[in-house]
Amino acid sequence: MDMLPAQPPSATLERWLTGPRFARLPARTARDAAPALSFEFFPPKTEALEAQLWSCVRRLEPLCPRFVSVTYGAGGSTQARTHATVERIVRETSLTPAAHLTCVGAPRGEVDDVARAYWDAGVRHIVALRGDAPNMGTYEPHPGGYEYASDLVAGLRRVADFEITVAAYPETHPTALHPDSDLDNLRRKLDAGAVRAITQYFFDADVFLRFLDRCLAAGVTAPIVPAIMPVSNFAQAQKFSAACGASVPDWMISLFEGTDDDPETRRVVAAVIAAEQVRVLQANGVDEFHFITLNRPDLTYSIAHVLGVRPGK
Ligand SMILES: Cc1cc2nc3c(=O)[nH]c(=O)nc-3n(C[C@H](O)[C@H](O)[C@H](O)COP(=O)(O)OP(=O)(O)OC[C@H]3O[C@@H](n4cnc5c(N)ncnc54)[C@H](O)[C@@H]3O)c2cc1C
């Protein structure tokens, strides 16, 4: 009888048995509470974008987020549009809005007036930021303006009894002198009266979990809510990430490789990446998530579903 030639190990079942074993991530059970969500929108520039924003708001509204936030353009460029969007959310939806507000390009009195107008319109939550110079130039505080976000938080506390959220940077703010001084800055913002921080987005769950360890070691105990940005336009996300100091891991580059002209595959890849990211965080006990929706609801809706969030609950 002819003997079969010896198979190299790479052609046998053996090759599946020698590597490490990974258990599946624990699934959420019916006993576990669904996480608390918040959603971020940007104020639209055109009628078409306006329609897109409102269809996004309506699609996500039934998920009963704790709040929805509306960004403020670089250099304060969207002040009127941010205000109009936030006011419309108050008027026409069941959602609780949070208005982003920055220190850029205005004296303190003017920033205080914007905050007062929000208070008068029924807005009780501000996301207080320093902001960036227009076109990502070097930031210079306005003469007579608030210099840093911590100064803005203190100023807002003098205007009214706002709930105040600030920004945190798991990978350190790009212009911070040192990671520790950036953490000191976060503590200063919380000491000035903020009640939580939302992070810059990140893609490796580990980055966030290590940051939580550093926060706790530095005595920060306020909730640090991870920002999740489901990426559907990878090229644009790479550009944006380079500017804001969020690293794009090699594994993510290789997952998106070859999808530039293939939106369908890109969407599935994006969904898998974001779903895995939130499931790892959830398995590590994280139960609050802030989604940067980019005014597109579908990925956020699906990933919220994966997290156990259902309409009306
Ligand atoms: C969740 C989130 C939402 C955002 N939303 C917007 C938005 O709507 N509009 C917008 O324009 N931008 C937004 N940004 C971007 C943000 O404005 C920029 O990252 C900006 O460069 C820093 O803002 P900050 O509030 O973190 O600033 P700060 O907390 O003031 O920190 C800015 C830098 O200064 C350093 N610093 C602080 N205090 C001192 C001090 N006393 N001495 C020396 N250094 C100091 C810090 O370490 C840091 O490097 C957002 C960012 C995040 C994470």
The ligand as a Gaussian input file, in Angstrom:
#p B3LYP/6-31G(d) Opt

LIG

0 1
 C      -15.272000      65.425000      24.307000
 C      -14.682000      66.547000      23.491000
 C      -15.519000      67.470000      22.876000
 C      -14.984000      68.526000      22.124000
 N      -15.830000      69.417000      21.527000
 C      -15.322000      70.501000      20.860000
 C      -16.172000      71.499000      20.292000
 O      -17.406000      71.393000      20.335000
 N      -15.603000      72.549000      19.668000
 C      -14.244000      72.696000      19.597000
 O      -13.776000      73.731000      19.037000
 N      -13.406000      71.782000      20.116000
 C      -13.913000      70.686000      20.752000
 N      -13.061000      69.743000      21.292000
 C      -11.608000      69.893000      21.083000
 C      -10.961000      70.800000      22.166000
 O      -11.455000      72.093000      22.087000
 C       -9.467000      70.765000      21.911000
 O       -8.945000      69.489000      22.172000
 C       -8.678000      71.851000      22.631000
 O       -7.353000      71.873000      22.076000
 C       -8.520000      71.630000      24.128000
 O       -9.683000      71.833000      24.792000
 P       -9.786000      71.477000      26.360000
 O      -11.113000      71.910000      26.810000
 O       -9.383000      70.097000      26.599000
 O       -8.659000      72.483000      26.915000
 P       -7.917000      72.629000      28.306000
 O       -8.432000      71.696000      29.324000
 O       -7.897000      74.095000      28.633000
 O       -6.433000      72.143000      27.940000
 C       -5.800000      72.622000      26.764000
 C       -4.299000      72.392000      26.867000
 O       -3.733000      73.321000      27.774000
 C       -3.038000      72.660000      28.829000
 N       -3.297000      73.469000      30.040000
 C       -4.455000      73.613000      30.695000
 N       -4.305000      74.487000      31.719000
 C       -3.020000      74.894000      31.677000
 C       -2.253000      75.809000      32.460000
 N       -2.780000      76.479000      33.486000
 N       -0.951000      75.990000      32.118000
 C       -0.400000      75.330000      31.076000
 N       -1.086000      74.437000      30.297000
 C       -2.367000      74.250000      30.599000
 C       -3.655000      71.259000      28.872000
 O       -2.793000      70.295000      29.430000
 C       -3.906000      71.016000      27.395000
 O       -2.701000      70.658000      26.758000
 C      -13.565000      68.661000      22.006000
 C      -12.727000      67.703000      22.618000
 C      -13.265000      66.663000      23.342000
 C      -12.353000      65.648000      23.967000

